[in-house]
Amino acid sequence: MGDQATRAGASAALNLAEGGGRFGRDRVQHYRIAYGSAREASMALELMVGAGAVPEAAGAEVLELLDRVKAMTWRMIHPRR
């Protein structure tokens, strides 16, 4: 589960970086993938906290950061016009 969370987090970061260098629908697709990866990382972390593999306080701190990433990414996918 830890490996999965790590890979999902890396995928979110890498897709945000790649999307930043793209244009149009291609850019938005990378942001969509990043959003999904951030959600995946959050769920993996929640499961690890629930299983007692990660201390609750540490998990809460990282989940808060992932929530911020998800919120920012959501706004990149759905910009206000």
MARKE-135026 format. One line per 3 residues: their letters; for each residue y, x, z negated of N, C-alpha, C. Coordinates in nm, 2 decimals, decimal comma, m for minus. Example, Ala and Ser with C-alpha at 12.3 -4.5 7.8 and 13.67 -1.06 7.14 Angstrom:
<rs>
as> m0,57/1,32/m0,78/m0,45/1,23/m0,78/m0,33/1,32/m0,78  m0,22/1,28/m0,71/m0,11/1,37/m0,71/0,00/1,29/m0,79
</rs>
This chain:
<rs>
mgd> m0,12/0,08/0,00/0,00/0,00/0,00/0,13/0,09/0,00  0,12/0,20/m0,07/0,24/0,29/m0,08/0,26/0,35/0,06  0,16/0,38/0,13/0,17/0,44/0,26/0,23/0,34/0,36
qat> 0,19/0,21/0,34/0,24/0,11/0,43/0,39/0,08/0,40  0,43/0,08/0,27/0,57/0,06/0,24/0,65/0,18/0,29  0,60/0,30/0,28/0,67/0,42/0,34/0,69/0,41/0,49
rag> 0,58/0,37/0,56/0,59/0,36/0,70/0,69/0,25/0,74  0,69/0,13/0,67/0,78/0,02/0,70/0,92/0,06/0,68  0,95/0,13/0,57/1,08/0,18/0,54/1,13/0,28/0,65
asa> 1,05/0,37/0,69/1,08/0,46/0,79/1,11/0,39/0,93  1,03/0,29/0,96/1,04/0,21/1,08/1,18/0,14/1,08  1,22/0,09/0,97/1,35/0,02/0,96/1,46/0,12/0,99
aln> 1,46/0,23/0,92/1,56/0,33/0,94/1,56/0,38/1,09  1,45/0,41/1,14/1,44/0,47/1,28/1,49/0,36/1,38  1,45/0,24/1,36/1,49/0,13/1,46/1,64/0,11/1,45
lae> 1,70/0,11/1,33/1,85/0,10/1,31/1,92/0,21/1,39  1,86/0,33/1,37/1,92/0,45/1,44/1,91/0,44/1,59  1,79/0,40/1,64/1,78/0,39/1,78/1,86/0,27/1,84
ggg> 1,86/0,16/1,77/1,95/0,05/1,81/2,09/0,08/1,83  2,14/0,17/1,74/2,28/0,21/1,74/2,32/0,28/1,87  2,22/0,34/1,94/2,24/0,41/2,06/2,21/0,33/2,19
rfg> 2,18/0,20/2,17/2,14/0,11/2,28/2,25/0,01/2,30  2,24/m0,07/2,41/2,34/m0,17/2,44/2,27/m0,30/2,47  2,34/m0,41/2,45/2,29/m0,54/2,49/2,17/m0,59/2,41
rdr> 2,08/m0,66/2,49/1,96/m0,72/2,42/1,87/m0,61/2,37  1,87/m0,49/2,43/1,78/m0,38/2,38/1,82/m0,34/2,24  1,95/m0,34/2,22/2,01/m0,30/2,08/1,96/m0,40/1,98
vqh> 1,98/m0,53/2,01/1,94/m0,64/1,92/1,79/m0,64/1,89  1,71/m0,61/1,99/1,57/m0,60/1,97/1,53/m0,49/1,86  1,59/m0,38/1,87/1,57/m0,28/1,77/1,61/m0,32/1,63
yri> 1,72/m0,40/1,63/1,77/m0,45/1,50/1,67/m0,55/1,44  1,61/m0,63/1,53/1,51/m0,73/1,49/1,39/m0,66/1,43  1,35/m0,56/1,50/1,23/m0,48/1,45/1,27/m0,42/1,31
ayg> 1,39/m0,36/1,30/1,43/m0,30/1,17/1,43/m0,41/1,06  1,48/m0,53/1,09/1,48/m0,63/0,99/1,34/m0,67/0,95  1,25/m0,68/1,04/1,11/m0,71/1,01/1,04/m0,60/0,93
sar> 1,07/m0,48/0,96/1,02/m0,37/0,88/1,07/m0,36/0,74  1,20/m0,39/0,72/1,26/m0,40/0,59/1,19/m0,51/0,51  1,17/m0,62/0,57/1,10/m0,73/0,50/0,96/m0,69/0,46
eas> 0,89/m0,62/0,55/0,75/m0,57/0,52/0,76/m0,47/0,41  0,85/m0,38/0,41/0,86/m0,28/0,30/0,89/m0,35/0,16  0,97/m0,46/0,17/1,00/m0,53/0,04/0,88/m0,60/m0,01
mal> 0,80/m0,66/0,08/0,68/m0,73/0,03/0,58/m0,63/m0,02  0,56/m0,52/0,05/0,47/m0,42/0,00/0,51/m0,37/m0,14  0,64/m0,35/m0,16/0,68/m0,31/m0,29/0,66/m0,42/m0,40
elm> 0,69/m0,54/m0,36/0,67/m0,65/m0,45/0,52/m0,66/m0,50  0,43/m0,64/m0,40/0,29/m0,64/m0,43/0,25/m0,52/m0,52  0,31/m0,41/m0,50/0,28/m0,29/m0,59/0,33/m0,31/m0,73
vga> 0,45/m0,37/m0,74/0,51/m0,40/m0,87/0,42/m0,50/m0,94  0,38/m0,61/m0,87/0,29/m0,71/m0,92/0,15/m0,65/m0,97  0,11/m0,55/m0,90/m0,02/m0,49/m0,94/m0,01/m0,39/m1,05
gav> 0,12/m0,36/m1,09/0,14/m0,26/m1,19/0,14/m0,11/m1,14  0,14/m0,10/m1,01/0,13/0,04/m0,95/0,27/0,10/m0,95  0,38/0,02/m0,96/0,51/0,07/m0,96/0,58/0,00/m1,08
pea> 0,65/0,08/m1,16/0,72/0,02/m1,27/0,83/m0,09/m1,23  0,83/m0,19/m1,30/0,92/m0,31/m1,26/1,06/m0,27/m1,24  1,12/m0,18/m1,33/1,26/m0,14/m1,32/1,29/m0,06/m1,19
aga> 1,20/0,03/m1,16/1,21/0,11/m1,04/1,20/0,02/m0,92  1,10/m0,07/m0,92/1,08/m0,16/m0,81/1,20/m0,25/m0,79  1,26/m0,30/m0,89/1,38/m0,38/m0,88/1,49/m0,31/m0,82
evl> 1,51/m0,19/m0,85/1,62/m0,11/m0,80/1,60/m0,09/m0,65  1,48/m0,06/m0,60/1,46/m0,03/m0,46/1,46/m0,17/m0,39  1,41/m0,27/m0,45/1,42/m0,41/m0,38/1,56/m0,45/m0,36
ell> 1,65/m0,42/m0,45/1,79/m0,45/m0,44/1,85/m0,38/m0,32  1,81/m0,25/m0,30/1,86/m0,17/m0,18/1,80/m0,23/m0,06  1,68/m0,27/m0,06/1,62/m0,33/0,06/1,68/m0,46/0,10
drv> 1,72/m0,54/0,00/1,79/m0,66/0,02/1,92/m0,64/0,09  1,99/m0,53/0,05/2,12/m0,49/0,12/2,09/m0,46/0,26  1,99/m0,38/0,29/1,95/m0,34/0,43/1,92/m0,46/0,51
kam> 1,84/m0,56/0,45/1,81/m0,68/0,52/1,94/m0,76/0,55  2,03/m0,77/0,46/2,15/m0,85/0,48/2,23/m0,78/0,59  2,25/m0,65/0,59/2,33/m0,58/0,69/2,26/m0,60/0,83
twr> 2,13/m0,59/0,83/2,06/m0,60/0,96/2,07/m0,74/1,01  2,06/m0,84/0,92/2,07/m0,98/0,97/2,21/m1,00/1,03  2,31/m0,94/0,97/2,45/m0,96/1,03/2,46/m0,89/1,17
mih> 2,38/m0,78/1,18/2,38/m0,71/1,31/2,31/m0,79/1,42  2,21/m0,87/1,38/2,14/m0,95/1,47/2,22/m1,08/1,50  2,29/m1,13/1,40/2,36/m1,26/1,41/2,51/m1,23/1,38
prr> 2,58/m1,16/1,47/2,72/m1,14/1,44/2,80/m1,27/1,44  2,91/m1,27/1,36/3,00/m1,38/1,36/3,09/m1,37/1,47  3,12/m1,48/1,54/3,20/m1,47/1,66/3,33/m1,54/1,64
</rs>
